[in-house]
Amino acid sequence: MSKPKDDHLKLIFWILLGLLIVYGSIYLASVLVPRQAEEDFGRADPGLTYVQRFLYSVRLELDKDELLQPANSQGEEMIFRIPYGQSAGQIAAALKEQGLIRSAESFTNLLVYSGTDDQIQAGIYRLNPSMNSFTIASHIVDNNPQDVVFSFLAGWRAEEIAALLPFSGLSVSEAEFLSAVQHPADEGLGYESLEGYLYPDEYQLLRSAEAADLTTAFVRHFYNQLPEGYEDLLAAKGLTLEEAVILASIVQKEMMLDSEGPQIAGVFLKRLAADIPLQSDPTVQYALGYDAESASWWKNPLSAADLKVDSPYNTYVNVGLPPGPICNPSLTALMAVLNASDSPYLYFRAACDGSGTHVFSRTYEEHLAAACE
């Protein structure tokens, strides 16, 4: 009777010992694995539950090589853009597609583990495949990426561009930018102002850029847009580049449809040839400057008194082109001048149907007849 009892006790002993070993191993793993993950990848997000922290720690340790080894130790630096609203998974997939990380899944796990999956900053980053995933993750949650995107629209004057700077992430102030525009130093253009030559587009700029860096980038981009043989087009119209840019800036503010640009430019060229004032409202708006009542640089509508303002930019009282551009035109507006129609018209006004098109007239009587009731 004693032997079966002894065997039974031995079985219980071995079962208890096995359970002790299993639970002991689980306990040690639950302590040691998170501790090792903390050493390798930093502290876990305090918002994770105990189980979540353990599971993500296991995943990271299993994928340790993928996370701590670079995707390509011989890779070259590249630009990586994170748009607003992208999820951590989408960003990880894009990083993998561009060859910057080894695994999108392990990278996403790292972000969730650290609690930075919802702290990724939109912007432009300079990344290198020789960085490991841990380093890249640190870069893209930086509140101050090295580069920023800065853009402005065609038809904006320098003051409107300057007003964007306080919200851009650039270190240039409005006053510094306007001073660089109004008192150019190194562009070598010989112009008193760079208004008109600040090409409207999207730019990638260093946060540390100075005002002169901005104006140089904008002006250089303007010249890079000029088509081959543009000098011949200028000569055919009897214009200098400066005159063409001034006229393009007026056309930019007048045209609602790009297709009408050459015809509007043709009207203005015909008026210039006949020594007839251009009578363009945008030139008066430019002369008036900022209108506090409408909180705009382009007052609308203009009063009869506005049309008599004493300014060389007022093309109602002065014949010929104003002394400089009134905004920064697009290439479309400039090409409208270079390819201006040989217009039979001397007048145009907005159509009354709200379409954005214009009614063109040969005589002043026709022009008056086209007025809206």
C-alpha positions in Angstrom: 0.0 0.0 0.0 2.9 2.4 0.7 4.4 2.2 -2.8 1.4 3.4 -4.7 1.1 6.2 -2.2 4.7 7.1 -2.7 4.3 7.1 -6.4 1.2 9.3 -6.1 3.2 11.8 -4.0 6.1 11.8 -6.4 3.6 12.6 -9.3 2.2 15.5 -7.4 5.7 16.7 -6.6 6.8 16.6 -10.2 3.5 18.3 -11.3 4.0 21.1 -8.8 7.7 21.4 -9.8 6.7 21.6 -13.4 4.1 24.3 -12.7 6.5 26.2 -10.6 9.1 26.1 -13.4 6.5 27.2 -16.0 5.0 30.0 -13.9 8.5 31.0 -12.8 9.6 31.2 -16.4 6.5 33.2 -17.3 7.1 35.5 -14.4 10.8 36.0 -15.3 9.9 36.5 -18.9 7.3 39.1 -18.0 9.9 41.0 -16.0 13.1 40.4 -18.0 11.7 40.9 -21.6 10.2 44.3 -20.8 13.3 45.3 -19.0 15.4 44.3 -22.0 13.1 46.1 -24.4 13.4 49.2 -22.3 17.2 49.0 -22.5 17.0 48.5 -26.3 14.1 50.8 -27.2 13.5 53.1 -24.3 10.6 53.3 -21.9 7.2 51.9 -22.9 4.2 54.1 -23.2 2.7 54.4 -19.6 -0.7 54.1 -21.3 -0.1 50.5 -22.2 -1.6 47.8 -20.0 0.7 45.3 -18.3 -0.2 42.7 -20.9 0.2 45.1 -23.9 3.6 46.2 -22.6 4.7 42.6 -22.4 3.4 41.6 -25.8 4.9 44.6 -27.6 8.2 44.0 -25.7 8.2 40.4 -27.0 7.5 41.6 -30.6 10.3 44.2 -30.5 12.8 41.8 -29.1 11.9 39.2 -31.7 12.3 41.9 -34.4 15.4 43.5 -32.8 17.6 43.0 -35.8 15.1 44.5 -38.2 14.7 47.6 -35.9 18.4 48.2 -34.9 20.0 47.3 -38.2 19.9 49.8 -41.1 18.0 49.0 -44.2 21.1 49.9 -46.3 24.3 50.8 -44.7 25.5 52.3 -48.0 22.4 54.2 -48.7 22.2 57.9 -49.6 20.2 60.6 -47.9 16.8 61.3 -49.4 13.8 63.5 -48.8 10.8 61.9 -47.0 7.6 63.9 -46.8 4.8 63.2 -44.3 1.5 64.8 -45.3 -1.0 65.9 -42.7 -3.4 63.2 -41.6 -1.4 60.1 -42.4 -1.6 57.2 -39.9 1.4 55.5 -38.4 0.8 52.4 -40.5 0.7 54.5 -43.7 3.9 56.2 -42.9 5.6 53.0 -42.0 4.5 51.5 -45.4 5.9 54.5 -47.2 9.2 54.3 -45.4 9.4 50.6 -46.3 8.5 51.4 -49.9 11.3 53.9 -50.2 13.8 51.5 -48.7 14.3 53.4 -45.4 13.3 50.7 -43.0 13.4 46.9 -43.1 9.9 46.2 -41.8 6.7 48.3 -41.7 5.1 46.1 -39.1 8.0 46.1 -36.7 8.3 49.9 -37.2 4.6 50.4 -36.3 5.0 48.2 -33.3 7.9 50.4 -32.1 5.8 53.5 -32.5 2.9 52.0 -30.5 5.2 50.7 -27.8 6.7 54.1 -27.3 3.4 55.9 -27.5 4.5 58.0 -30.4 2.2 56.6 -33.1 0.0 59.6 -32.7 2.8 62.2 -32.3 4.3 62.0 -35.7 4.9 65.5 -37.2 3.9 66.3 -40.7 6.7 67.9 -42.7 9.8 67.1 -44.8 12.6 65.1 -43.4 16.1 64.2 -44.6 16.5 60.5 -43.9 19.1 58.0 -44.8 18.7 54.2 -45.2 21.9 53.9 -43.1 19.8 55.0 -40.1 18.1 52.3 -38.2 14.3 52.2 -37.5 14.8 53.5 -34.0 16.7 56.5 -35.2 14.2 57.2 -37.9 11.3 57.0 -35.5 13.0 59.6 -33.3 13.3 61.9 -36.3 9.7 61.9 -37.4 8.3 62.7 -34.0 10.6 65.7 -33.7 8.5 68.9 -33.3 11.0 70.8 -35.5 11.8 68.9 -38.7 14.9 70.4 -40.4 12.9 71.4 -43.5 9.5 73.0 -44.0 7.2 73.4 -47.0 6.4 77.0 -47.8 4.1 78.0 -50.6 2.1 81.0 -51.9 -0.3 81.6 -54.7 0.0 83.5 -58.0 -1.2 87.0 -57.8 0.0 87.6 -54.2 1.9 90.7 -53.5 5.0 90.6 -51.2 3.1 91.7 -48.1 0.7 88.7 -48.5 3.6 86.3 -48.8 5.2 87.9 -45.7 2.0 87.4 -43.7 2.5 83.6 -44.0 5.9 83.6 -42.3 4.8 83.7 -38.7 3.0 80.5 -39.2 5.5 78.7 -41.5 8.1 77.4 -39.1 10.7 79.6 -40.8 12.8 81.9 -38.7 12.4 84.9 -41.0 10.2 87.7 -39.8 7.7 89.7 -42.0 9.9 92.8 -41.7 13.1 91.0 -42.7 11.4 89.4 -45.7 9.9 92.7 -46.9 13.2 94.5 -46.5 14.9 91.8 -48.6 12.2 92.2 -51.3 12.3 96.0 -51.3 16.0 96.4 -51.0 17.6 93.5 -52.9 21.3 93.1 -52.5 22.7 90.0 -54.3 20.2 89.0 -57.0 22.0 91.3 -59.5 18.8 92.2 -61.3 19.3 95.9 -61.1 15.7 96.3 -59.9 14.5 98.5 -57.0 12.2 95.7 -55.8 11.8 92.0 -56.3 8.0 92.3 -56.5 6.9 90.3 -59.6 9.9 88.0 -59.5 9.0 85.9 -56.5 7.7 82.9 -58.3 4.5 81.4 -56.8 5.1 77.7 -56.1 5.8 75.2 -53.3 9.3 75.4 -51.8 11.3 73.2 -49.5 13.2 75.4 -47.2 15.5 75.0 -44.2 14.0 76.4 -41.0 17.3 78.3 -40.5 17.0 80.1 -43.9 17.4 83.8 -43.8 15.3 86.4 -45.7 17.9 86.6 -48.5 17.8 82.8 -48.9 14.1 83.0 -49.5 14.2 85.8 -52.0 17.1 84.1 -53.8 15.2 80.8 -54.1 12.0 82.5 -55.3 13.8 84.7 -57.9 16.0 81.8 -59.1 13.0 79.7 -59.6 11.4 82.5 -61.6 14.3 82.6 -64.0 14.3 78.8 -64.3 10.7 78.9 -65.5 11.4 81.1 -68.4 11.0 79.1 -71.6 13.7 78.7 -74.2 13.6 81.4 -76.7 11.6 83.8 -74.5 13.9 86.7 -75.6 12.6 86.3 -79.2 9.0 86.5 -77.9 9.9 89.6 -76.0 11.5 91.2 -79.0 8.4 90.4 -81.1 6.2 92.3 -78.7 8.7 95.1 -78.3 9.0 94.5 -74.6 11.8 94.2 -72.1 11.5 91.4 -69.5 10.8 94.0 -66.9 7.9 95.4 -68.9 6.6 91.9 -69.6 6.6 91.1 -65.9 4.8 94.3 -65.0 2.1 93.6 -67.6 1.9 90.0 -66.6 1.2 91.0 -63.0 -1.7 93.1 -64.2 -3.0 90.3 -66.5 -2.7 87.9 -63.5 -5.1 90.1 -61.4 -7.5 90.7 -64.3 -8.0 87.2 -65.7 -10.3 84.8 -64.1 -9.8 82.1 -66.8 -6.3 81.3 -68.1 -7.7 81.0 -71.6 -8.5 84.7 -71.7 -5.0 85.8 -70.7 -3.6 86.3 -74.2 -6.7 88.4 -75.2 -6.5 90.6 -72.1 -2.8 91.1 -72.7 -3.6 92.0 -76.3 -6.0 94.7 -75.2 -3.4 96.2 -72.9 -0.7 96.1 -75.5 -3.0 97.9 -78.0 -3.8 100.6 -75.4 -0.1 101.0 -74.7 0.6 101.5 -78.4 -2.2 104.0 -78.7 -1.1 105.9 -75.5 -4.5 105.2 -73.9 -4.4 104.6 -70.1 -4.7 101.0 -69.2 -7.5 101.8 -66.7 -6.9 98.6 -64.7 -8.6 98.4 -61.3 -5.9 96.1 -59.8 -3.2 98.8 -60.3 -5.4 101.2 -58.2 -5.9 98.5 -55.6 -2.1 98.1 -55.4 -1.7 101.8 -55.0 -4.2 102.0 -52.2 -2.5 99.2 -50.2 -4.1 97.5 -47.3 -7.8 98.2 -46.8 -8.7 97.8 -43.1 -12.4 97.7 -43.7 -12.2 94.6 -45.9 -9.0 93.3 -44.2 -7.5 92.9 -47.7 -4.7 94.2 -49.8 -7.1 94.3 -52.8 -10.0 96.7 -52.0 -13.2 95.8 -53.8 -15.3 97.6 -55.0 -13.4 100.8 -55.7 -15.0 104.2 -55.3 -14.8 107.0 -57.8 -12.5 108.8 -55.4 -10.2 105.7 -55.4 -9.8 105.9 -59.1 -8.3 109.3 -58.7 -5.7 108.4 -56.1 -2.4 110.2 -56.7 0.0 107.3 -57.4 2.3 106.3 -60.3 0.6 102.9 -60.0 -2.8 104.4 -60.9 -3.4 103.5 -64.5 -6.6 105.6 -64.7 -4.7 108.9 -64.4 -1.3 107.8 -65.8 -0.5 106.6 -69.4 1.7 103.6 -69.8 2.8 100.8 -67.5 3.1 101.4 -63.7 6.7 101.6 -62.4 6.8 98.0 -61.2 4.8 94.8 -61.0 1.7 94.9 -58.7 1.9 91.2 -57.7 3.9 88.0 -58.4 2.4 86.5 -61.6 2.4 82.9 -62.7 4.1 81.6 -65.8 0.7 81.3 -67.4 0.2 85.1 -67.0 3.7 85.8 -68.3 3.2 83.5 -71.3 -0.2 85.3 -71.9 1.8 88.5 -72.4 4.5 86.8 -74.6 1.8 85.2 -76.7 -0.7 88.1 -76.6 -3.4 88.1 -79.2 -3.3 90.7 -81.9 -6.5 92.1 -80.5 -9.0 94.3 -82.3 -10.4 95.2 -78.9 -9.7 98.3 -76.7 -12.0 97.4 -73.8 -13.1 94.5 -71.7 -15.3 94.1 -68.6 -16.6 91.1 -66.6 -19.6 89.3 -68.1 -22.8 89.8 -66.2 -23.6 86.0 -65.9 -21.1 85.4 -63.1 -19.1 82.9 -65.3 -15.8 84.7 -64.7 -15.5 85.4 -68.4 -15.1 88.9 -70.0 -16.9 90.8 -72.7 -14.5 92.4 -75.1 -15.4 95.5 -77.1 -13.9 97.5 -80.0 -15.5 100.9 -79.1 -16.4 102.7 -75.9 -20.0 102.6 -76.9 -19.9 98.8 -77.1 -18.2 98.8 -73.8 -20.9 100.8 -72.1 -23.6 98.7 -73.7 -22.0 95.6 -72.1 -22.4 97.0 -68.6 -24.5 95.0 -66.2 -27.9 96.5 -65.2 
